[in-house]
């Protein structure tokens, strides 16, 4: 240790720092402990004791940083304010607890001072005292003095953006979570929170993955490592999670609609706060965005829409539209368009031409439109036609330009809605992202009689890992090679890599419409009426948005559209926002719809073959987002199933388990558990929810006193249809006792797939416990669950 008594850190070294509960803290900096394990092993009262860089102390002994003294309690996660006689310290923001990875993390001194957005407006007074030695190194790198850096808030914001980028990359890459969308908007997020005053000003996001920087700047940095984990942070904005999240972002395309509602409510109440909605390329493919823009232009309420354009083009096809480049001219024009004086001059000119006459006013409006259209990128006039004042393009990584334009836009009153077009670079994810998705899929593996065994080593499973999507696409390719009328329409966010295989093989028979689910369904209906056999692949959660088209354009007209409903059931870390739990209920209630669900990959292949042959009505089948382990053999040809026929897999005599979809596998697990207790169980796969296999149900009721239906769906689904038949057929009037096992009547928050199934009560143990309770063996049921 340095013995210089004049050094402030040395004065602090003798002070014991503890949280309110007396727990020992850990700190960010160079420590005599190499890891948390070493820190835990210390039995002595913990004191701040640092090994300082001798060169740093020699160079500027009075400016040794207190950056090392950022404290957070290991056990209770509380932050502690560090104070001293010189009053050089203020509150230190909580740092993320990242386990052993914490010590490998790059320093983030400016970010460490930011816990709420208001602190972005006065960084200098904090940083100048607390981070002198780091500022010295930073200034050497930037070739400027400490005074110049502190007096230039833009430089501080740039450094802050760099630190946030490093923070997100470090946390998310170690957690194997996708994060590239958030990296592309770091500078934009910093600029937004620097200019606007959240939570008074309402900031709404369309895309949850773009909000990680927003979460870090709004007091959730210490919990970022819990993102998408049980009882951790949501992967989306959540009103229940933070006051800074003005509205929930889930399916996208809702921010302008919700923001406009807030803007109109503000105007009615006579308030003056700002409303900012951030959209991206993906959400601009959804019709709701344009409906909201049109209504915003009509109502003329003040609000700001920011388009984060990572494709560098407003044209739907990049090949047909030139990519935009930001140059000094476009930057200057954007600043001019956003300036208060230019906007006021434009409004004054409008007023004068209106007084002169309608013809002059219309002529002036056309001149203004054509002039701005020539200056702006291709497609920019669309926003003007919808009634939004277009500003752009603006470099989304240039904080100077962003702050300048947003400051001007924020200062304008009573000028209607504005769209700021921001160009960003979409950064590439690391390979660990795909491994992370693999790991989550593995936490709930479809262990079937044909494919089983959970493997923990990611490197050894890459060659054998398959999903239901892989099996679906392989089956579709096989069918499409035999039948040239088969086409695939895909809708929803993102394109699964397996689906690209079909696109590569049959590019003229594949159509990806993005987040335009309503169009996808009616488009598929049109293809069917034209003599094709469309398979419309839509995630369950996004099928909800096209439900009107399913009813009016497909089922009512008995158009044979084949719906492949992906990501059905619980979806782990994506939580309730992306879960597909309602499709059984809302599809099975349609009069003409055939509703199926495979219990394993072989049944999925058979259902694809079945759907190909159905040409007199619509048909659908659901499948989950979980991993399979097969032997890697070539796909077998599908065998068409008899419509409305299930199958008995295991025969017993005490209890009958009737499973629907992949829950059949959990029924088999329950059967194994009950067999060890001497209980003989029958397990049947229903296969069809509509039409039901009524003969199978009658047989199960005739041979068993107890019937349990199991599904990964909500009230109103498979179990409801079975109970309806049981009641109408009089089977509940006698000795048969029926119990449904299904999802509870509440949303299940993000967690691992295993944890979600446990919370929902859908594991093999829960099913077995239900059977034991029916048999009156309550003690064994309780023991099985604990």
C-alpha positions in Angstrom: 0.0 0.0 0.0 1.0 3.6 -0.6 1.9 5.2 2.7 1.4 8.9 1.6 -1.0 10.2 4.3 -2.0 13.1 2.0 -3.6 10.7 -0.5 -7.4 10.6 -0.1 -7.7 7.0 -0.9 -5.2 6.1 1.8 -7.3 8.0 4.2 -10.2 5.9 3.1 -8.3 2.6 3.4 -8.7 2.6 7.2 -12.4 3.0 7.0 -14.6 -0.1 7.1 -17.4 0.1 4.5 -20.5 -1.9 5.2 -24.1 -1.8 4.0 -27.0 -1.1 6.4 -27.2 -4.9 7.2 -23.5 -5.1 8.0 -22.6 -7.2 5.0 -19.3 -6.9 3.3 -19.2 -4.9 0.0 -17.4 -5.7 -3.2 -15.9 -3.0 -5.4 -14.9 -2.2 -8.9 -11.2 -1.7 -9.3 -7.8 -3.2 -8.5 -8.3 -5.4 -5.5 -6.1 -7.5 -3.3 -8.9 -10.1 -3.9 -8.6 -11.9 -7.2 -12.2 -13.1 -7.3 -15.3 -13.1 -5.2 -14.3 -16.6 -3.9 -11.2 -15.0 -2.3 -13.4 -12.2 -1.0 -15.9 -14.6 0.6 -13.1 -16.6 2.3 -11.9 -13.6 4.2 -13.2 -13.8 7.8 -11.9 -10.5 9.0 -14.1 -7.3 8.9 -13.7 -6.0 5.4 -11.9 -2.7 4.8 -11.3 -0.8 1.6 -7.7 -1.7 0.7 -6.4 -1.1 -2.8 -3.2 -1.9 -4.6 -2.7 1.3 -6.6 -0.7 1.8 -9.7 2.6 3.3 -8.5 3.0 5.3 -11.7 -0.4 6.8 -11.4 0.3 7.9 -7.8 3.6 9.3 -8.7 2.2 11.3 -11.6 -0.8 12.7 -9.9 -1.0 11.6 -6.2 -3.8 14.1 -5.3 -6.0 12.8 -8.2 -6.1 9.1 -7.5 -9.5 7.9 -8.6 -12.3 6.9 -6.2 -13.6 4.9 -9.2 -12.4 1.8 -7.3 -14.7 2.6 -4.4 -18.0 2.0 -6.1 -19.8 -0.2 -3.7 -22.6 -2.8 -3.8 -23.5 -5.3 -1.2 -22.9 -8.9 -2.3 -25.8 -10.3 -0.4 -28.6 -7.7 -0.4 -27.6 -5.8 -3.6 -28.0 -2.5 -1.8 -25.9 0.5 -2.8 -24.0 2.6 -0.2 -23.2 6.3 -0.6 -19.5 6.9 0.1 -18.7 10.2 1.8 -15.5 11.8 3.1 -14.3 14.9 4.9 -13.4 16.7 1.7 -17.0 15.9 0.3 -15.5 14.8 -2.9 -17.8 11.8 -3.3 -21.5 11.7 -4.2 -23.8 8.8 -4.7 -22.2 5.9 -6.5 -24.5 4.1 -8.9 -25.0 0.4 -8.3 -22.8 -1.9 -10.4 -23.9 -5.1 -12.0 -23.1 -8.3 -10.1 -21.5 -10.5 -12.8 -19.8 -13.1 -10.8 -16.3 -14.0 -11.7 -16.7 -12.1 -15.0 -16.9 -8.9 -13.1 -13.1 -8.7 -12.8 -12.6 -8.9 -16.6 -14.9 -6.0 -17.2 -13.6 -2.8 -18.9 -13.9 0.3 -16.6 -17.0 2.5 -17.1 -16.3 5.5 -14.9 -18.9 7.9 -16.5 -21.6 5.3 -16.6 -20.9 4.5 -13.0 -22.2 8.0 -12.1 -25.4 7.6 -14.0 -28.4 5.9 -12.3 -31.2 8.0 -13.7 -31.5 10.1 -17.0 -31.5 13.4 -15.1 -27.8 12.7 -14.3 -27.0 12.9 -18.0 -27.6 16.6 -17.9 -24.9 17.4 -15.3 -22.2 14.8 -15.7 -19.2 17.2 -15.4 -19.5 18.2 -11.7 -19.5 14.5 -10.7 -16.9 13.1 -13.1 -14.4 15.9 -12.5 -14.1 14.9 -8.8 -14.4 11.2 -8.9 -12.6 10.1 -12.0 -9.5 12.3 -12.3 -7.0 9.6 -13.1 -9.3 8.0 -15.6 -10.1 11.4 -17.2 -6.3 12.0 -17.5 -5.9 8.8 -19.6 -9.0 9.6 -21.6 -7.9 13.1 -22.3 -4.6 11.8 -23.5 -6.4 9.5 -25.9 -8.7 12.3 -27.1 -5.8 14.8 -27.3 -7.6 17.4 -25.1 -7.3 18.8 -21.6 -9.4 17.7 -18.7 -11.0 21.1 -18.6 -11.9 20.9 -22.2 -13.5 17.5 -21.7 -15.4 18.6 -18.7 -16.7 21.8 -20.4 -17.8 19.8 -23.5 -20.9 17.8 -22.5 -21.0 16.2 -26.0 -17.6 14.6 -25.4 -18.9 13.2 -22.1 -22.0 11.8 -23.9 -19.8 10.2 -26.5 -17.7 8.5 -23.8 -20.8 7.5 -22.0 -22.2 5.9 -25.2 -18.9 4.0 -25.6 -19.1 2.7 -22.0 -22.8 1.6 -22.5 -21.8 -0.2 -25.7 -19.0 -2.0 -23.8 -21.4 -2.8 -20.9 -24.1 -4.3 -23.1 -21.6 -6.4 -25.1 -20.0 -7.7 -22.0 -23.1 -8.6 -20.1 -25.1 -10.0 -23.0 -22.3 -11.9 -24.6 -21.5 -13.7 -21.3 -25.2 -14.4 -20.9 -25.5 -15.6 -24.5 -28.4 -13.2 -25.3 -28.9 -11.4 -28.6 -28.1 -7.7 -28.3 -27.1 -6.2 -31.7 -30.3 -4.2 -32.0 -29.5 -2.4 -28.7 -25.9 -1.6 -29.9 -27.2 0.1 -32.9 -29.2 2.6 -30.9 -26.8 3.4 -28.0 -26.0 6.9 -29.2 -29.6 7.6 -30.1 -30.7 6.4 -26.6 -28.1 8.6 -24.9 -29.2 11.6 -27.0 -32.9 11.0 -26.3 -32.4 10.9 -22.5 -30.0 13.9 -22.6 -32.6 16.1 -24.4 -35.9 14.9 -23.0 -37.0 14.6 -19.4 -38.3 11.1 -18.7 -40.5 10.0 -17.1 -42.4 13.3 -17.4 -41.7 13.1 -21.2 -43.1 9.8 -22.5 -40.6 7.6 -24.4 -42.1 4.6 -26.2 -40.2 1.8 -27.9 -41.5 -0.6 -30.5 -38.7 -3.2 -30.1 -37.7 -4.7 -26.8 -34.2 -5.7 -27.9 -33.5 -2.0 -28.6 -34.2 -1.0 -25.1 -31.2 -2.4 -23.2 -29.3 1.0 -23.2 -32.6 2.6 -22.1 -32.8 0.1 -19.2 -29.2 0.8 -18.1 -29.8 4.5 -18.0 -33.0 4.3 -16.1 -31.8 2.6 -12.9 -31.8 -1.0 -13.9 -28.1 -1.5 -14.7 -27.4 -3.6 -11.6 -30.1 -6.1 -12.7 -29.1 -6.4 -16.4 -27.5 -9.7 -15.8 -31.0 -11.0 -14.8 -32.5 -10.1 -18.1 -35.1 -12.6 -19.2 -34.5 -14.7 -16.1 -37.1 -15.7 -13.6 -37.8 -12.8 -11.3 -35.4 -10.7 -13.3 -35.8 -7.9 -15.8 -38.1 -8.3 -18.7 -36.7 -8.4 -22.2 -39.2 -5.7 -23.2 -40.3 -2.4 -21.8 -42.8 -3.0 -18.9 -44.9 -0.4 -17.1 -44.9 -2.7 -14.1 -41.0 -2.7 -14.1 -40.3 1.0 -14.3 -41.9 4.5 -14.5 -39.5 5.2 -17.4 -41.3 2.6 -19.5 -44.3 4.6 -20.7 -45.8 1.6 -22.6 -45.1 -2.1 -23.0 -43.2 -3.0 -26.2 -43.8 -6.6 -27.3 -45.2 -7.3 -30.7 -44.0 -4.0 -32.1 -45.8 -1.3 -34.2 -47.8 0.0 -31.1 -45.6 2.9 -30.0 -47.1 5.5 -32.4 -50.7 4.6 -31.6 -50.1 4.6 -27.8 -48.0 7.7 -28.1 -50.7 9.5 -30.0 -53.2 8.6 -27.4 -50.9 10.0 -24.7 -50.4 13.2 -26.7 -54.1 13.8 -27.2 -54.7 13.1 -23.4 -51.9 15.6 -22.7 -53.6 18.2 -24.9 -57.0 17.7 -23.3 -55.5 18.1 -19.8 -53.5 21.1 -20.8 -50.1 19.6 -20.0 -46.8 20.4 -21.9 -44.8 17.2 -21.7 -43.3 15.6 -24.9 -44.1 12.2 -26.4 -41.4 10.3 -28.3 -42.1 7.1 -30.2 -39.1 5.1 -31.6 -39.8 2.6 -34.5 -37.6 0.6 -36.7 -37.5 -1.0 -40.2 -39.2 -4.2 -39.1 -42.2 -2.4 -37.5 -42.7 -0.2 -40.6 -43.9 -3.3 -42.4 -47.0 -3.5 -40.1 -50.2 -1.7 -41.2 -50.9 -0.3 -37.7 -47.9 2.0 -38.0 -49.4 3.8 -41.0 -52.8 3.9 -39.5 -51.4 5.6 -36.5 -49.3 8.0 -38.6 -52.4 8.9 -40.7 -54.4 9.6 -37.6 -51.5 11.6 -36.0 -51.4 13.8 -39.2 -55.1 14.3 -39.0 -55.3 15.2 -35.3 -52.1 17.3 -35.7 -51.0 16.7 -32.1 -47.5 17.4 -31.1 -45.4 14.2 -31.0 -42.1 13.0 -32.2 -41.6 9.8 -34.1 -38.0 8.6 -34.5 -37.4 6.0 -37.3 -34.3 3.9 -36.5 -33.3 2.9 -40.0 -30.6 0.2 -39.9 -31.2 -0.8 -43.5 -30.2 2.6 -44.9 -33.3 2.5 -47.1 -37.0 3.3 -46.9 -37.6 1.1 -49.9 -39.0 -2.4 -49.1 -36.4 -4.0 -51.3 -32.8 -3.0 -50.9 -32.0 -4.0 -54.5 -34.5 -1.5 -55.8 -33.6 1.4 -53.6 -30.3 3.1 -53.2 -28.7 3.0 -49.8 -28.5 6.3 -48.1 -25.2 7.8 -47.0 -24.8 10.6 -44.4 -22.7 13.5 -45.7 -22.1 17.1 -44.5 -24.8 18.3 -46.9 -27.5 15.9 -45.6 -26.4 16.7 -42.1 -26.7 20.4 -42.6 -30.1 20.1 -44.3 -31.4 18.0 -41.5 -30.4 20.6 -39.0 -32.0 23.3 -41.1 -35.2 21.4 -41.4 -35.4 20.9 -37.6 -34.4 24.5 -36.8 -37.0 26.7 -35.0 -36.5 29.6 -37.4 -37.1 27.5 -40.5 -40.2 25.8 -39.1 -41.6 29.2 -38.1 -40.9 30.6 -41.5 -42.6 27.6 -43.1 -45.7 28.0 -40.9 -45.8 31.7 -41.6 -45.5 31.1 -45.4 -48.4 28.6 -45.1 -50.6 31.3 -43.4 -49.8 33.9 -46.0 -50.6 31.6 -49.0 -53.8 30.6 -47.4 -54.9 34.3 -47.2 -53.9 34.9 -50.8 -56.1 32.1 -52.1 -56.6 28.3 -52.2 -54.9 27.9 -55.6 -51.7 29.7 -54.4 -51.7 27.8 -51.2 -51.9 24.4 -53.0 -49.2 25.5 -55.5 -46.9 26.5 -52.6 -47.6 23.2 -50.8 -46.6 21.3 -54.0 -43.4 23.3 -54.4 -42.5 22.6 -50.8 -43.3 18.9 -51.2 -41.3 18.5 -54.4 -38.3 20.5 -53.0 -38.1 18.6 -49.8 -38.7 15.3 -51.8 -35.6 16.1 -53.9 -33.5 16.8 -50.8 -34.7 13.8 -48.8 -34.2 10.1 -49.5 -36.5 8.0 -51.8 -39.8 7.3 -49.9 -39.5 10.3 -47.5 -42.5 12.0 -49.1 -44.7 9.2 -47.8 -44.5 10.5 -44.3 -45.3 14.0 -45.5 -48.4 12.6 -47.3 -49.5 11.1 -44.0 -49.2 14.4 -42.2 -45.8 14.1 -40.5 -43.1 16.7 -40.9 -40.0 14.8 -42.2 -36.5 15.6 -40.9 -33.6 13.6 -42.0 -31.6 11.6 -42.6 -29.6 12.0 -39.4 -26.5 10.0 -38.5 -27.6 7.8 -35.6 -24.0 7.5 -34.3 -23.2 11.2 -34.4 -24.2 12.5 -31.0 -23.5 16.1 -32.0 -26.1 15.9 -34.8 -28.6 13.9 -32.8 -28.5 16.3 -29.8 -28.8 19.3 -32.1 -31.8 18.0 -34.1 -33.6 16.6 -31.0 -33.1 19.8 -29.1 -34.6 21.8 -32.0 -37.5 19.4 -32.3 -38.2 19.4 -28.6 -38.3 23.2 -28.5 -41.1 23.4 -31.1 -44.7 24.0 -30.0 -48.0 23.6 -31.8 -46.4 22.4 -35.1 -47.9 18.9 -35.2 -46.2 15.5 -35.5 -42.6 15.2 -36.6 -40.7 12.2 -38.0 -36.9 12.1 -37.5 -35.2 9.7 -39.8 -32.1 8.3 -38.1 -29.6 6.1 -39.9 -27.8 3.5 -37.8 -25.4 0.6 -38.4 -26.8 -2.8 -37.5 -24.0 -4.6 -35.7 -23.5 -8.3 -35.9 -24.0 -10.6 -32.9 -21.4 -12.9 -31.7 -21.6 -16.6 -32.3 -22.5 -17.1 -28.7 -25.9 -15.7 -29.4 -26.9 -18.7 -31.4 -25.4 -21.0 -28.7 -27.5 -19.1 -26.1 -30.7 -19.9 -28.0 -29.5 -23.5 -28.2 -29.0 -23.6 -24.5 -32.4 -22.3 -23.7 -34.0 -24.7 -26.1 -32.2 -27.5 -24.4 -33.7 -26.6 -21.0 -37.0 -28.1 -22.3 -36.2 -31.0 -24.6 -38.9 -33.1 -26.2 -37.8 -36.5 -24.9 -39.8 -38.9 -27.0 -39.6 -42.6 -27.5 -37.9 -41.7 -30.8 -35.7 -38.9 -29.6 -34.4 -38.4 -26.0 -31.5 -37.6 -23.7 -30.5 -34.1 -22.6 -27.0 -33.2 -23.4 -25.3 -30.4 -21.5 -22.2 -29.8 -23.7 -23.1 -27.3 -26.3 -20.1 -28.1 -28.5 -21.2 -31.8 -28.7 -24.8 -31.1 -29.6 -24.4 -28.7 -32.5 -24.5 -31.6 -35.0 -27.4 -33.4 -33.4 -29.6 -30.6 -32.3 -32.8 -30.2 -34.2 -36.1 -28.4 -33.6 -39.7 -28.8 -34.7 -39.1 -26.0 -37.2 -36.3 -28.1 -38.8 -38.6 -31.1 -39.1 -41.4 -29.0 -40.5 -39.2 -27.4 -43.2 -37.7 -30.8 -44.2 -41.2 -32.2 -44.5 -42.4 -29.2 -46.6 -39.4 -29.5 -48.9 -40.1 -33.2 -49.4 -43.8 -32.5 -50.2 -42.9 -29.5 -52.4 -40.6 -31.6 -54.6 -43.6 -33.9 -55.3 -46.3 -31.2 -55.5 -45.4 -28.0 -57.4 -48.6 -26.3 -56.1 -47.2 -26.1 -52.5 -46.1 -22.6 -51.5 -45.0 -21.1 -48.1 -46.0 -17.8 -46.7 -44.1 -16.6 -43.6 -45.1 -13.8 -41.2 -43.8 -12.5 -37.9 -40.6 -11.0 -36.6 -37.4 -12.6 -38.0 -36.9 -15.6 -40.2 -35.9 -18.9 -38.6 -32.7 -20.2 -40.2 -34.4 -23.5 -40.9 -37.1 -21.8 -43.0 -34.4 -20.3 -45.2 -33.7 -23.8 -46.4 -37.1 -23.9 -48.1 -36.5 -20.3 -49.4 -33.2 -21.5 -51.0 -34.7 -24.6 -52.6 -37.9 -22.9 -53.9 -37.3 -19.1 -54.0 -40.3 -18.6 -56.3 -42.6 -20.4 -54.0 -41.6 -18.7 -50.7 -43.0 -15.3 -49.5 -41.9 -13.6 -46.3 -44.1 -10.6 -45.5 -42.6 -9.6 -42.1 -44.9 -8.2 -39.5 -47.9 -8.1 -41.8 -49.8 -11.1 -40.4 -53.2 -9.8 -41.6 -52.0 -9.5 -45.1 -50.2 -12.9 -44.9 -53.5 -14.7 -44.0 -55.6 -13.1 -46.8 -52.7 -13.4 -49.2 -52.6 -17.2 -48.4 -56.4 -17.3 -49.0 -55.9 -15.7 -52.4 -53.2 -18.2 -53.3 -55.5 -21.0 -52.3 -58.3 -19.6 -54.5 -55.9 -19.4 -57.3 -55.2 -23.1 -57.2 -52.1 -23.3 -54.9 -51.6 -25.1 -51.6 -50.4 -22.4 -49.2 -48.8 -23.3 -45.9 -49.0 -20.1 -43.8 -46.2 -20.2 -41.1 -47.0 -17.8 -38.2 -45.9 -17.8 -34.6 -48.8 -18.4 -32.3 -48.5 -15.0 -30.6 -48.5 -13.1 -33.9 -51.4 -15.1 -35.3 -53.5 -13.3 -32.7 -53.1 -10.1 -34.8 -54.6 -11.7 -37.9 -57.5 -13.4 -36.2 -60.2 -11.4 -38.0 -58.7 -12.5 -41.3 -58.7 -16.1 -40.1 -62.4 -15.9 -39.4 -63.7 -13.7 -42.3 -61.2 -14.6 -45.2 -60.5 -18.2 -44.4 -62.9 -20.1 -42.1 -66.1 -18.4 -43.1 -65.4 -19.1 -46.8 -63.9 -22.6 -46.1 -60.8 -21.7 -48.0 -58.2 -24.5 -47.6 -55.3 -22.5 -46.0 -52.9 -24.7 -44.0 -51.7 -22.9 -40.8 -48.4 -24.0 -39.3 -48.5 -22.3 -35.9 -44.9 -22.1 -34.5 -43.7 -21.2 -31.0 -46.8 -22.6 -29.5 -47.1 -22.8 -25.7 -44.7 -21.3 -23.2 -41.5 -19.7 -24.7 -39.1 -19.3 -21.8 -37.2 -16.1 -21.6 -39.5 -14.2 -24.0 -42.2 -14.3 -21.3 -45.9 -13.7 -21.8 -45.4 -11.2 -24.6 -44.3 -13.9 -27.1 -46.0 -16.9 -25.5 -48.4 -18.9 -27.7 -50.9 -20.1 -25.2 -54.3 -19.0 -26.8 -54.3 -20.6 -30.2 -56.0 -23.9 -29.2 -58.9 -21.9 -27.8 -59.3 -19.4 -30.6 -58.8 -21.8 -33.5 -60.8 -24.7 -32.2 -63.9 -22.5 -31.7 -64.1 -21.9 -35.5 -66.8 -24.1 -37.2 -64.8 -25.2 -40.3 -61.3 -25.4 -38.9 -59.5 -28.7 -38.4 -57.2 -28.4 -35.3 -54.2 -30.7 -34.7 -51.1 -30.9 -32.6 -48.2 -33.4 -32.9 -46.8 -35.2 -29.9 -43.4 -35.7 -31.5 -41.5 -35.0 -34.7 -42.9 -38.1 -36.5 -46.5 -36.9 -36.0 -45.5 -33.5 -37.2 -44.3 -35.0 -40.5 -47.6 -37.0 -40.7 -49.6 -33.8 -40.1 -47.8 -32.0 -42.9 -48.8 -34.9 -45.3 -52.3 -34.7 -43.9 -52.6 -31.0 -44.5 -51.5 -31.4 -48.1 -54.4 -33.6 -48.8 -57.1 -31.5 -47.2 -58.6 -29.2 -49.9 -62.1 -28.5 -48.7 -61.6 -26.6 -45.5 -58.8 -24.8 -43.5 -56.5 -26.8 -41.3 -54.0 -25.9 -38.6 -51.4 -27.6 -36.4 -49.3 -26.2 -33.6 -45.8 -27.0 -32.5 -43.5 -25.7 -29.8 -40.1 -24.0 -29.8 -38.1 -26.7 -28.2 -35.1 -28.9 -29.1 -35.2 -32.5 -30.3 -32.4 -35.0 -30.3 -32.6 -37.5 -33.2 -30.2 -39.9 -34.7 -29.5 -37.6 -37.7 -31.1 -40.1 -40.2 -32.9 -38.8 -43.3 -36.5 -37.7 -42.9 -39.1 -40.4 -43.5 -42.1 -39.8 -45.8 -45.2 -38.6 -44.0 -48.3 -40.9 -43.7 -51.6 -39.0 -43.8 -53.6 -39.3 -40.6 -57.3 -40.2 -40.5 -59.0 -36.9 -39.5 -60.2 -36.9 -36.0 -58.5 -40.1 -34.8 -56.2 -40.3 -31.8 -53.9 -43.2 -30.6 -53.4 -45.1 -27.4 -49.7 -45.3 -26.6 -49.6 -47.2 -23.2 -52.4 -49.3 -21.8 -53.3 -49.5 -18.1 -56.4 -49.8 -16.0 -56.4 -47.3 -13.1 -56.1 -43.9 -14.6 -56.3 -42.6 -18.2 -54.1 -39.7 -19.3 -55.3 -38.0 -22.6 -52.6 -35.7 -23.8 -52.7 -33.1 -26.6 -49.5 -32.1 -28.4 -46.1 -32.4 -26.8 -47.7 -32.7 -23.4 -48.1 -36.4 -24.3 -44.4 -36.7 -23.5 -45.1 -35.4 -19.9 -48.0 -37.8 -19.6 -45.5 -40.6 -20.4 -43.2 -39.3 -17.7 -46.1 -39.3 -15.3 -47.0 -42.8 -16.3 -43.4 -43.9 -15.4 -43.6 -42.2 -12.0 -47.0 -43.8 -11.2 -45.8 -47.2 -12.4 -43.1 -47.2 -9.7 -46.0 -46.7 -7.2 -47.9 -49.7 -8.5 -50.5 -47.6 -10.5 -51.2 -48.7 -14.0 -51.9 -45.8 -16.3 -53.2 -45.5 -19.9 -51.6 -42.8 -22.0 -53.3 -41.6 -25.2 -52.4 -39.0 -27.8 -55.5 -37.1 -28.9 -53.8 -35.6 -32.0 -57.0 -33.7 -32.9 -58.7 -31.1 -30.8 -61.3 -30.6 -33.6 -62.8 -32.9 -34.6 -62.4 -34.9 -31.4 -61.9 -38.6 -31.4 -65.2 -39.3 -29.6 -64.8 -43.1 -29.9 -61.4 -42.9 -28.1 -62.9 -40.8 -25.3 -65.8 -43.1 -24.8 -63.4 -46.1 -24.7 -61.2 -44.4 -22.1 -64.2 -43.5 -19.9 -65.6 -47.1 -20.2 -62.3 -48.7 -19.1 -61.3 -46.2 -16.5 -62.9 -44.4 -13.6 -60.5 -41.5 -13.8 -59.7 -39.3 -16.9 -57.2 -36.5 -17.0 -56.7 -34.3 -20.0 -53.4 -32.5 -20.4 -52.6 -29.5 -22.7 -50.2 -26.6 -22.8 -53.1 -24.2 -23.4 -55.6 -22.0 -21.7 -59.2 -22.4 -20.5 -61.4 -22.8 -23.5 -59.0 -25.2 -25.3 -58.7 -28.9 -25.6 -59.9 -29.8 -22.1 -63.0 -27.6 -22.6 -63.9 -29.4 -25.8 -63.5 -32.8 -24.1 -65.6 -31.7 -21.1 -68.3 -30.4 -23.5 -68.5 -33.8 -25.2 -68.4 -35.7 -21.8 -71.3 -33.6 -20.5 -73.5 -33.8 -23.7 -72.8 -37.6 -24.0 -73.8 -38.2 -20.4 -70.4 -39.6 -19.4 -70.1 -37.3 -16.4 -73.4 -38.5 -15.0 -72.0 -41.8 -13.8 -68.8 -43.0 -12.2 -66.2 -41.2 -14.4 -64.2 -38.5 -12.7 -62.5 -36.0 -15.0 -59.8 -33.5 -14.2 -58.1 -31.0 -16.6 -54.4 -30.1 -16.4 -53.8 -26.9 -18.3 -52.2 -23.5 -18.0 -53.4 -21.3 -15.1 -55.6 -18.3 -15.7 -52.8 -15.8 -15.5 -49.7 -14.8 -17.5 -46.5 -16.7 -16.7 -43.5 -14.3 -16.5 -40.2 -14.9 -18.2 -38.1 -17.8 -16.9 -36.4 -20.9 -18.3 -38.8 -23.3 -20.0 -38.4 -25.8 -17.2 -39.2 -23.2 -14.6 -42.2 -22.0 -16.6 -43.6 -25.6 -16.9 -43.1 -26.0 -13.1 -44.9 -22.7 -12.4 -47.7 -23.8 -14.7 -48.1 -27.2 -13.1 -47.5 -29.1 -16.4 -44.5 -31.3 -15.5 -44.7 -35.1 -15.2 -44.7 -34.7 -11.4 -47.7 -32.4 -11.5 -49.7 -34.8 -13.7 -48.8 -37.7 -11.5 -49.7 -35.8 -8.4 -53.1 -35.0 -9.9 -53.7 -38.7 -10.6 -52.7 -39.6 -7.0 -55.1 -37.0 -5.6 -57.9 -38.5 -7.7 -57.0 -41.9 -6.2 -57.1 -40.5 -2.7 -53.4 -40.9 -2.1 -52.8 -37.4 -0.9 -49.7 -38.1 1.1 -47.9 -39.6 -1.9 -49.1 -36.7 -4.1 -47.6 -34.2 -1.6 -44.4 -36.2 -1.4 -44.1 -36.3 -5.2 -44.3 -32.5 -5.4 -41.9 -31.8 -2.6 
